[in-house]
Amino acid sequence: MSIERIKAVILQELFITKRSLEVIMDLFFFSVVSILVFGLVSVFISQSAGVRTAQLLLIGLLLWEIIRITQYSMSVGALWNIWSRNLSNMFIAPLTLAEYMIAQMISGIIKSLFIFLLISTITILIFHFNIFNLGLLNLAFFFMNLTIFSWSLGIVLLGVIFRFGTRIQALAWGTVFIFQPLTAAFFPVKILPSFLQNIAYLFPPTYVFEAARGALSNQSINWQYMLISLLENLIYFAASLWFFNLMFKKSKQTGQFSRNEG
């Protein structure tokens, strides 16, 4: 395991982010526009349904962006190397698969943390809502659990991309939105139909969003929800690594890995 090689991949990711209009639009522009739109909607809701309801909407969006950005960074980061026909070059160099994965995960954290702080500042300055009032320790647990879930989803999508190539590349930025309603990001779980409520609690972010809504009135940490979320995350993370290794082996056996750049 080489720290220098991991740093090199992270640096490549940061250069791509800095110089790619597509990435800037998908990450920074989309996040800022989303918070502005949802912020204005929350102003309207606060005038009709109450301030608390509006704040719940903002909490959901701010935390949701952690999932979206981290997963996007991991999945689309690999696609950039495929599109530029650089993926095979990455592994010709003395770069292990583990180092590549770790670098992608760290890159996702850097981007999501930066954008989370950016849009949180916007909500403070424009919409007068401070998510940090939920408590820094609460936010640390929220960020950790949402990030691990994003890693698991990103790893699964990386495996699918390596196995099937760019013909399924739309999954890299579209799959995450399936979990938006299933994890009750913008509303309490009780709003879901009863059969979907049981499904919702199978996903770690559900416990984070529920705990975050509870923290709006009580800043104490919901240890039960945080521990359940962490336990589910560890199971999903282990399963995602197993799935990725399976897909990566299949990709090499079928020759798809080398054809990805064709």
MODELLER restraints for C-alpha pairs under 7 A, 6 or more apart:
rsr = mdl.restraints
at = mdl.atoms
rsr.add(forms.Gaussian(group=physical.xy_distance, feature=features.Distance(at['CA:1:A'], at['CA:99:A']), mean=6.51, stdev=0.5))
rsr.add(forms.Gaussian(group=physical.xy_distance, feature=features.Distance(at['CA:5:A'], at['CA:95:A']), mean=6.54, stdev=0.5))
rsr.add(forms.Gaussian(group=physical.xy_distance, feature=features.Distance(at['CA:6:A'], at['CA:99:A']), mean=5.53, stdev=0.5))
rsr.add(forms.Gaussian(group=physical.xy_distance, feature=features.Distance(at['CA:6:A'], at['CA:100:A']), mean=6.58, stdev=0.5))
rsr.add(forms.Gaussian(group=physical.xy_distance, feature=features.Distance(at['CA:6:A'], at['CA:103:A']), mean=5.04, stdev=0.5))
rsr.add(forms.Gaussian(group=physical.xy_distance, feature=features.Distance(at['CA:7:A'], at['CA:103:A']), mean=6.93, stdev=0.5))
rsr.add(forms.Gaussian(group=physical.xy_distance, feature=features.Distance(at['CA:9:A'], at['CA:100:A']), mean=6.83, stdev=0.5))
rsr.add(forms.Gaussian(group=physical.xy_distance, feature=features.Distance(at['CA:9:A'], at['CA:103:A']), mean=5.87, stdev=0.5))
rsr.add(forms.Gaussian(group=physical.xy_distance, feature=features.Distance(at['CA:10:A'], at['CA:103:A']), mean=5.39, stdev=0.5))
rsr.add(forms.Gaussian(group=physical.xy_distance, feature=features.Distance(at['CA:10:A'], at['CA:104:A']), mean=6.79, stdev=0.5))
rsr.add(forms.Gaussian(group=physical.xy_distance, feature=features.Distance(at['CA:10:A'], at['CA:107:A']), mean=5.62, stdev=0.5))
rsr.add(forms.Gaussian(group=physical.xy_distance, feature=features.Distance(at['CA:13:A'], at['CA:77:A']), mean=6.85, stdev=0.5))
rsr.add(forms.Gaussian(group=physical.xy_distance, feature=features.Distance(at['CA:13:A'], at['CA:107:A']), mean=6.81, stdev=0.5))
rsr.add(forms.Gaussian(group=physical.xy_distance, feature=features.Distance(at['CA:17:A'], at['CA:23:A']), mean=5.70, stdev=0.5))
rsr.add(forms.Gaussian(group=physical.xy_distance, feature=features.Distance(at['CA:17:A'], at['CA:24:A']), mean=6.48, stdev=0.5))
rsr.add(forms.Gaussian(group=physical.xy_distance, feature=features.Distance(at['CA:27:A'], at['CA:69:A']), mean=6.51, stdev=0.5))
rsr.add(forms.Gaussian(group=physical.xy_distance, feature=features.Distance(at['CA:28:A'], at['CA:115:A']), mean=6.77, stdev=0.5))
rsr.add(forms.Gaussian(group=physical.xy_distance, feature=features.Distance(at['CA:32:A'], at['CA:119:A']), mean=6.22, stdev=0.5))
rsr.add(forms.Gaussian(group=physical.xy_distance, feature=features.Distance(at['CA:35:A'], at['CA:119:A']), mean=6.64, stdev=0.5))
rsr.add(forms.Gaussian(group=physical.xy_distance, feature=features.Distance(at['CA:38:A'], at['CA:58:A']), mean=6.91, stdev=0.5))
rsr.add(forms.Gaussian(group=physical.xy_distance, feature=features.Distance(at['CA:39:A'], at['CA:58:A']), mean=6.79, stdev=0.5))
rsr.add(forms.Gaussian(group=physical.xy_distance, feature=features.Distance(at['CA:39:A'], at['CA:127:A']), mean=6.44, stdev=0.5))
rsr.add(forms.Gaussian(group=physical.xy_distance, feature=features.Distance(at['CA:42:A'], at['CA:54:A']), mean=4.36, stdev=0.5))
rsr.add(forms.Gaussian(group=physical.xy_distance, feature=features.Distance(at['CA:42:A'], at['CA:57:A']), mean=6.77, stdev=0.5))
rsr.add(forms.Gaussian(group=physical.xy_distance, feature=features.Distance(at['CA:43:A'], at['CA:54:A']), mean=6.81, stdev=0.5))
rsr.add(forms.Gaussian(group=physical.xy_distance, feature=features.Distance(at['CA:45:A'], at['CA:54:A']), mean=5.57, stdev=0.5))
rsr.add(forms.Gaussian(group=physical.xy_distance, feature=features.Distance(at['CA:46:A'], at['CA:53:A']), mean=6.77, stdev=0.5))
rsr.add(forms.Gaussian(group=physical.xy_distance, feature=features.Distance(at['CA:46:A'], at['CA:54:A']), mean=5.30, stdev=0.5))
rsr.add(forms.Gaussian(group=physical.xy_distance, feature=features.Distance(at['CA:56:A'], at['CA:186:A']), mean=6.90, stdev=0.5))
rsr.add(forms.Gaussian(group=physical.xy_distance, feature=features.Distance(at['CA:56:A'], at['CA:213:A']), mean=6.22, stdev=0.5))
rsr.add(forms.Gaussian(group=physical.xy_distance, feature=features.Distance(at['CA:57:A'], at['CA:186:A']), mean=5.36, stdev=0.5))
rsr.add(forms.Gaussian(group=physical.xy_distance, feature=features.Distance(at['CA:59:A'], at['CA:131:A']), mean=6.84, stdev=0.5))
rsr.add(forms.Gaussian(group=physical.xy_distance, feature=features.Distance(at['CA:60:A'], at['CA:185:A']), mean=5.02, stdev=0.5))
rsr.add(forms.Gaussian(group=physical.xy_distance, feature=features.Distance(at['CA:60:A'], at['CA:186:A']), mean=4.87, stdev=0.5))
rsr.add(forms.Gaussian(group=physical.xy_distance, feature=features.Distance(at['CA:60:A'], at['CA:209:A']), mean=6.69, stdev=0.5))
rsr.add(forms.Gaussian(group=physical.xy_distance, feature=features.Distance(at['CA:62:A'], at['CA:116:A']), mean=6.68, stdev=0.5))
rsr.add(forms.Gaussian(group=physical.xy_distance, feature=features.Distance(at['CA:62:A'], at['CA:120:A']), mean=6.96, stdev=0.5))
rsr.add(forms.Gaussian(group=physical.xy_distance, feature=features.Distance(at['CA:64:A'], at['CA:185:A']), mean=6.73, stdev=0.5))
rsr.add(forms.Gaussian(group=physical.xy_distance, feature=features.Distance(at['CA:66:A'], at['CA:112:A']), mean=5.32, stdev=0.5))
rsr.add(forms.Gaussian(group=physical.xy_distance, feature=features.Distance(at['CA:66:A'], at['CA:116:A']), mean=6.80, stdev=0.5))
rsr.add(forms.Gaussian(group=physical.xy_distance, feature=features.Distance(at['CA:66:A'], at['CA:146:A']), mean=6.69, stdev=0.5))
rsr.add(forms.Gaussian(group=physical.xy_distance, feature=features.Distance(at['CA:66:A'], at['CA:147:A']), mean=6.77, stdev=0.5))
rsr.add(forms.Gaussian(group=physical.xy_distance, feature=features.Distance(at['CA:67:A'], at['CA:146:A']), mean=5.86, stdev=0.5))
rsr.add(forms.Gaussian(group=physical.xy_distance, feature=features.Distance(at['CA:67:A'], at['CA:147:A']), mean=6.30, stdev=0.5))
rsr.add(forms.Gaussian(group=physical.xy_distance, feature=features.Distance(at['CA:67:A'], at['CA:150:A']), mean=5.20, stdev=0.5))
rsr.add(forms.Gaussian(group=physical.xy_distance, feature=features.Distance(at['CA:68:A'], at['CA:176:A']), mean=6.57, stdev=0.5))
rsr.add(forms.Gaussian(group=physical.xy_distance, feature=features.Distance(at['CA:69:A'], at['CA:108:A']), mean=6.87, stdev=0.5))
rsr.add(forms.Gaussian(group=physical.xy_distance, feature=features.Distance(at['CA:69:A'], at['CA:112:A']), mean=5.44, stdev=0.5))
rsr.add(forms.Gaussian(group=physical.xy_distance, feature=features.Distance(at['CA:70:A'], at['CA:108:A']), mean=4.31, stdev=0.5))
rsr.add(forms.Gaussian(group=physical.xy_distance, feature=features.Distance(at['CA:70:A'], at['CA:109:A']), mean=6.22, stdev=0.5))
rsr.add(forms.Gaussian(group=physical.xy_distance, feature=features.Distance(at['CA:70:A'], at['CA:112:A']), mean=5.79, stdev=0.5))
rsr.add(forms.Gaussian(group=physical.xy_distance, feature=features.Distance(at['CA:70:A'], at['CA:147:A']), mean=6.76, stdev=0.5))
rsr.add(forms.Gaussian(group=physical.xy_distance, feature=features.Distance(at['CA:70:A'], at['CA:150:A']), mean=5.85, stdev=0.5))
rsr.add(forms.Gaussian(group=physical.xy_distance, feature=features.Distance(at['CA:71:A'], at['CA:150:A']), mean=4.95, stdev=0.5))
rsr.add(forms.Gaussian(group=physical.xy_distance, feature=features.Distance(at['CA:71:A'], at['CA:151:A']), mean=6.25, stdev=0.5))
rsr.add(forms.Gaussian(group=physical.xy_distance, feature=features.Distance(at['CA:71:A'], at['CA:153:A']), mean=6.49, stdev=0.5))
rsr.add(forms.Gaussian(group=physical.xy_distance, feature=features.Distance(at['CA:71:A'], at['CA:154:A']), mean=4.76, stdev=0.5))
rsr.add(forms.Gaussian(group=physical.xy_distance, feature=features.Distance(at['CA:72:A'], at['CA:172:A']), mean=6.64, stdev=0.5))
rsr.add(forms.Gaussian(group=physical.xy_distance, feature=features.Distance(at['CA:72:A'], at['CA:173:A']), mean=5.97, stdev=0.5))
rsr.add(forms.Gaussian(group=physical.xy_distance, feature=features.Distance(at['CA:73:A'], at['CA:108:A']), mean=5.22, stdev=0.5))
rsr.add(forms.Gaussian(group=physical.xy_distance, feature=features.Distance(at['CA:74:A'], at['CA:104:A']), mean=5.38, stdev=0.5))
rsr.add(forms.Gaussian(group=physical.xy_distance, feature=features.Distance(at['CA:74:A'], at['CA:105:A']), mean=6.54, stdev=0.5))
rsr.add(forms.Gaussian(group=physical.xy_distance, feature=features.Distance(at['CA:74:A'], at['CA:108:A']), mean=6.33, stdev=0.5))
rsr.add(forms.Gaussian(group=physical.xy_distance, feature=features.Distance(at['CA:74:A'], at['CA:154:A']), mean=5.51, stdev=0.5))
rsr.add(forms.Gaussian(group=physical.xy_distance, feature=features.Distance(at['CA:75:A'], at['CA:154:A']), mean=5.52, stdev=0.5))
rsr.add(forms.Gaussian(group=physical.xy_distance, feature=features.Distance(at['CA:75:A'], at['CA:157:A']), mean=6.23, stdev=0.5))
rsr.add(forms.Gaussian(group=physical.xy_distance, feature=features.Distance(at['CA:75:A'], at['CA:158:A']), mean=5.58, stdev=0.5))
rsr.add(forms.Gaussian(group=physical.xy_distance, feature=features.Distance(at['CA:75:A'], at['CA:172:A']), mean=5.42, stdev=0.5))
rsr.add(forms.Gaussian(group=physical.xy_distance, feature=features.Distance(at['CA:76:A'], at['CA:172:A']), mean=6.17, stdev=0.5))
rsr.add(forms.Gaussian(group=physical.xy_distance, feature=features.Distance(at['CA:81:A'], at['CA:87:A']), mean=4.85, stdev=0.5))
rsr.add(forms.Gaussian(group=physical.xy_distance, feature=features.Distance(at['CA:82:A'], at['CA:260:A']), mean=6.46, stdev=0.5))
rsr.add(forms.Gaussian(group=physical.xy_distance, feature=features.Distance(at['CA:82:A'], at['CA:261:A']), mean=5.44, stdev=0.5))
rsr.add(forms.Gaussian(group=physical.xy_distance, feature=features.Distance(at['CA:83:A'], at['CA:261:A']), mean=6.83, stdev=0.5))
rsr.add(forms.Gaussian(group=physical.xy_distance, feature=features.Distance(at['CA:85:A'], at['CA:261:A']), mean=5.04, stdev=0.5))
rsr.add(forms.Gaussian(group=physical.xy_distance, feature=features.Distance(at['CA:105:A'], at['CA:151:A']), mean=6.50, stdev=0.5))
rsr.add(forms.Gaussian(group=physical.xy_distance, feature=features.Distance(at['CA:120:A'], at['CA:131:A']), mean=6.86, stdev=0.5))
rsr.add(forms.Gaussian(group=physical.xy_distance, feature=features.Distance(at['CA:123:A'], at['CA:129:A']), mean=5.56, stdev=0.5))
rsr.add(forms.Gaussian(group=physical.xy_distance, feature=features.Distance(at['CA:123:A'], at['CA:130:A']), mean=6.85, stdev=0.5))
rsr.add(forms.Gaussian(group=physical.xy_distance, feature=features.Distance(at['CA:124:A'], at['CA:130:A']), mean=5.19, stdev=0.5))
rsr.add(forms.Gaussian(group=physical.xy_distance, feature=features.Distance(at['CA:134:A'], at['CA:215:A']), mean=5.58, stdev=0.5))
rsr.add(forms.Gaussian(group=physical.xy_distance, feature=features.Distance(at['CA:134:A'], at['CA:216:A']), mean=5.93, stdev=0.5))
rsr.add(forms.Gaussian(group=physical.xy_distance, feature=features.Distance(at['CA:134:A'], at['CA:219:A']), mean=5.55, stdev=0.5))
rsr.add(forms.Gaussian(group=physical.xy_distance, feature=features.Distance(at['CA:135:A'], at['CA:219:A']), mean=6.08, stdev=0.5))
rsr.add(forms.Gaussian(group=physical.xy_distance, feature=features.Distance(at['CA:138:A'], at['CA:221:A']), mean=5.97, stdev=0.5))
rsr.add(forms.Gaussian(group=physical.xy_distance, feature=features.Distance(at['CA:142:A'], at['CA:208:A']), mean=5.75, stdev=0.5))
rsr.add(forms.Gaussian(group=physical.xy_distance, feature=features.Distance(at['CA:145:A'], at['CA:229:A']), mean=6.59, stdev=0.5))
rsr.add(forms.Gaussian(group=physical.xy_distance, feature=features.Distance(at['CA:145:A'], at['CA:230:A']), mean=6.10, stdev=0.5))
rsr.add(forms.Gaussian(group=physical.xy_distance, feature=features.Distance(at['CA:145:A'], at['CA:233:A']), mean=7.00, stdev=0.5))
rsr.add(forms.Gaussian(group=physical.xy_distance, feature=features.Distance(at['CA:146:A'], at['CA:205:A']), mean=5.92, stdev=0.5))
rsr.add(forms.Gaussian(group=physical.xy_distance, feature=features.Distance(at['CA:148:A'], at['CA:233:A']), mean=6.28, stdev=0.5))
rsr.add(forms.Gaussian(group=physical.xy_distance, feature=features.Distance(at['CA:149:A'], at['CA:204:A']), mean=6.91, stdev=0.5))
rsr.add(forms.Gaussian(group=physical.xy_distance, feature=features.Distance(at['CA:149:A'], at['CA:233:A']), mean=5.83, stdev=0.5))
rsr.add(forms.Gaussian(group=physical.xy_distance, feature=features.Distance(at['CA:152:A'], at['CA:236:A']), mean=6.25, stdev=0.5))
rsr.add(forms.Gaussian(group=physical.xy_distance, feature=features.Distance(at['CA:152:A'], at['CA:237:A']), mean=4.87, stdev=0.5))
rsr.add(forms.Gaussian(group=physical.xy_distance, feature=features.Distance(at['CA:152:A'], at['CA:240:A']), mean=5.42, stdev=0.5))
rsr.add(forms.Gaussian(group=physical.xy_distance, feature=features.Distance(at['CA:155:A'], at['CA:240:A']), mean=6.02, stdev=0.5))
rsr.add(forms.Gaussian(group=physical.xy_distance, feature=features.Distance(at['CA:155:A'], at['CA:241:A']), mean=6.87, stdev=0.5))
rsr.add(forms.Gaussian(group=physical.xy_distance, feature=features.Distance(at['CA:155:A'], at['CA:244:A']), mean=6.38, stdev=0.5))
rsr.add(forms.Gaussian(group=physical.xy_distance, feature=features.Distance(at['CA:156:A'], at['CA:240:A']), mean=5.40, stdev=0.5))
rsr.add(forms.Gaussian(group=physical.xy_distance, feature=features.Distance(at['CA:156:A'], at['CA:243:A']), mean=6.56, stdev=0.5))
rsr.add(forms.Gaussian(group=physical.xy_distance, feature=features.Distance(at['CA:156:A'], at['CA:244:A']), mean=5.85, stdev=0.5))
rsr.add(forms.Gaussian(group=physical.xy_distance, feature=features.Distance(at['CA:157:A'], at['CA:172:A']), mean=6.37, stdev=0.5))
rsr.add(forms.Gaussian(group=physical.xy_distance, feature=features.Distance(at['CA:159:A'], at['CA:244:A']), mean=4.46, stdev=0.5))
rsr.add(forms.Gaussian(group=physical.xy_distance, feature=features.Distance(at['CA:159:A'], at['CA:247:A']), mean=5.14, stdev=0.5))
rsr.add(forms.Gaussian(group=physical.xy_distance, feature=features.Distance(at['CA:159:A'], at['CA:248:A']), mean=6.06, stdev=0.5))
rsr.add(forms.Gaussian(group=physical.xy_distance, feature=features.Distance(at['CA:160:A'], at['CA:247:A']), mean=6.53, stdev=0.5))
rsr.add(forms.Gaussian(group=physical.xy_distance, feature=features.Distance(at['CA:161:A'], at['CA:168:A']), mean=6.89, stdev=0.5))
rsr.add(forms.Gaussian(group=physical.xy_distance, feature=features.Distance(at['CA:161:A'], at['CA:169:A']), mean=6.77, stdev=0.5))
rsr.add(forms.Gaussian(group=physical.xy_distance, feature=features.Distance(at['CA:162:A'], at['CA:248:A']), mean=6.29, stdev=0.5))
rsr.add(forms.Gaussian(group=physical.xy_distance, feature=features.Distance(at['CA:162:A'], at['CA:251:A']), mean=6.13, stdev=0.5))
rsr.add(forms.Gaussian(group=physical.xy_distance, feature=features.Distance(at['CA:162:A'], at['CA:257:A']), mean=5.91, stdev=0.5))
rsr.add(forms.Gaussian(group=physical.xy_distance, feature=features.Distance(at['CA:163:A'], at['CA:247:A']), mean=5.45, stdev=0.5))
rsr.add(forms.Gaussian(group=physical.xy_distance, feature=features.Distance(at['CA:163:A'], at['CA:248:A']), mean=6.33, stdev=0.5))
rsr.add(forms.Gaussian(group=physical.xy_distance, feature=features.Distance(at['CA:163:A'], at['CA:250:A']), mean=6.50, stdev=0.5))
rsr.add(forms.Gaussian(group=physical.xy_distance, feature=features.Distance(at['CA:163:A'], at['CA:251:A']), mean=4.51, stdev=0.5))
rsr.add(forms.Gaussian(group=physical.xy_distance, feature=features.Distance(at['CA:163:A'], at['CA:256:A']), mean=6.24, stdev=0.5))
rsr.add(forms.Gaussian(group=physical.xy_distance, feature=features.Distance(at['CA:163:A'], at['CA:257:A']), mean=6.83, stdev=0.5))
rsr.add(forms.Gaussian(group=physical.xy_distance, feature=features.Distance(at['CA:164:A'], at['CA:256:A']), mean=6.83, stdev=0.5))
rsr.add(forms.Gaussian(group=physical.xy_distance, feature=features.Distance(at['CA:165:A'], at['CA:256:A']), mean=7.00, stdev=0.5))
rsr.add(forms.Gaussian(group=physical.xy_distance, feature=features.Distance(at['CA:165:A'], at['CA:260:A']), mean=5.17, stdev=0.5))
rsr.add(forms.Gaussian(group=physical.xy_distance, feature=features.Distance(at['CA:166:A'], at['CA:260:A']), mean=6.88, stdev=0.5))
rsr.add(forms.Gaussian(group=physical.xy_distance, feature=features.Distance(at['CA:182:A'], at['CA:200:A']), mean=5.18, stdev=0.5))
rsr.add(forms.Gaussian(group=physical.xy_distance, feature=features.Distance(at['CA:183:A'], at['CA:200:A']), mean=5.28, stdev=0.5))
rsr.add(forms.Gaussian(group=physical.xy_distance, feature=features.Distance(at['CA:183:A'], at['CA:203:A']), mean=6.54, stdev=0.5))
rsr.add(forms.Gaussian(group=physical.xy_distance, feature=features.Distance(at['CA:183:A'], at['CA:205:A']), mean=5.93, stdev=0.5))
rsr.add(forms.Gaussian(group=physical.xy_distance, feature=features.Distance(at['CA:183:A'], at['CA:206:A']), mean=4.41, stdev=0.5))
rsr.add(forms.Gaussian(group=physical.xy_distance, feature=features.Distance(at['CA:184:A'], at['CA:206:A']), mean=6.08, stdev=0.5))
rsr.add(forms.Gaussian(group=physical.xy_distance, feature=features.Distance(at['CA:185:A'], at['CA:209:A']), mean=5.90, stdev=0.5))
rsr.add(forms.Gaussian(group=physical.xy_distance, feature=features.Distance(at['CA:188:A'], at['CA:210:A']), mean=6.70, stdev=0.5))
rsr.add(forms.Gaussian(group=physical.xy_distance, feature=features.Distance(at['CA:189:A'], at['CA:197:A']), mean=6.10, stdev=0.5))
rsr.add(forms.Gaussian(group=physical.xy_distance, feature=features.Distance(at['CA:190:A'], at['CA:197:A']), mean=6.92, stdev=0.5))
rsr.add(forms.Gaussian(group=physical.xy_distance, feature=features.Distance(at['CA:200:A'], at['CA:206:A']), mean=6.24, stdev=0.5))
rsr.add(forms.Gaussian(group=physical.xy_distance, feature=features.Distance(at['CA:204:A'], at['CA:229:A']), mean=4.31, stdev=0.5))
rsr.add(forms.Gaussian(group=physical.xy_distance, feature=features.Distance(at['CA:204:A'], at['CA:232:A']), mean=5.86, stdev=0.5))
rsr.add(forms.Gaussian(group=physical.xy_distance, feature=features.Distance(at['CA:204:A'], at['CA:233:A']), mean=6.06, stdev=0.5))
rsr.add(forms.Gaussian(group=physical.xy_distance, feature=features.Distance(at['CA:205:A'], at['CA:229:A']), mean=6.97, stdev=0.5))
rsr.add(forms.Gaussian(group=physical.xy_distance, feature=features.Distance(at['CA:207:A'], at['CA:225:A']), mean=5.31, stdev=0.5))
rsr.add(forms.Gaussian(group=physical.xy_distance, feature=features.Distance(at['CA:207:A'], at['CA:226:A']), mean=6.88, stdev=0.5))
rsr.add(forms.Gaussian(group=physical.xy_distance, feature=features.Distance(at['CA:207:A'], at['CA:229:A']), mean=5.98, stdev=0.5))
rsr.add(forms.Gaussian(group=physical.xy_distance, feature=features.Distance(at['CA:208:A'], at['CA:226:A']), mean=6.92, stdev=0.5))
rsr.add(forms.Gaussian(group=physical.xy_distance, feature=features.Distance(at['CA:211:A'], at['CA:222:A']), mean=6.14, stdev=0.5))
rsr.add(forms.Gaussian(group=physical.xy_distance, feature=features.Distance(at['CA:211:A'], at['CA:225:A']), mean=6.76, stdev=0.5))
rsr.add(forms.Gaussian(group=physical.xy_distance, feature=features.Distance(at['CA:251:A'], at['CA:257:A']), mean=5.11, stdev=0.5))
